[in-house]
């Protein structure tokens, strides 16, 4: 039976142990991300106020830019598993600190702090996970095994969402921070045990020692900006990313306004967010496995690149006529299922078509410059829109 499944998934016999390890790690991380997303949103919206969400978008942009530069400056100095250990240990300490401050009720500022912690951590996990896989899989393995591993991460998100939906009323939303910390601790222990037996990530190569790693990291971004002036593809792709981020975050704010008004308590809202995350992630996973590649091959990258903007326009149009829960659910399906199934693969194809020597700089420029600028623009726009709606 096991041999049949391995043959079906194109997994060689000597890869089973490593694949099982990576699946467990990514399932646990996915479950933690689902808990973090639902609890951060529910606690912030209900205990602090969704009207401050535009400010958080601006702060996320600023922090993401600064932390991304710092991360890029030092990430190649250590094997990726050691960097993971540092990130996990820091996250566990911050989660426990946030939980303790919530229990004390010392300050309402703990809720925006936790919201920012989740937003930055989720982006950092996404970026570093790709690096970790790159240091542990050869290119031929990546093509076969990475889709399985990333599917495992999606399964983890589904499990975490269902756990949040079912256990919020039993444990309380704030105590889910402890569950997330526990998942991180278990993941940290598994990574530590694995590498104590297997050694350093086999494809880790330490970067050259530079007098100023930070300056080198900033140079990567500036070189990406210079290349954008000469590359029409990168220029168009960057502008598209800028407007897609604004579109997505404005839509997210709109949907969360509806959800916050519909569900009166943080427990009800947290449970709903858990179920919603599980459902949209399951739909995204199904589309990624059975639909996305076929649609891209059938219609081509250019046409598929229009799917998410067109569906988003239709969602905005629907919300203009009916600012209600059913249309909000359609909007969440669009944002959390259609976008990862179609928009992200197409963008990766665009980025992969750039010259190899500039791809890293182009991605760095997108994360450090384009994404934060788009977040800040979305936040400022929403802040003034709120003021226009409610001048008081």
Beta strands, then each sheet from edge to edge (+ up, - down):
end
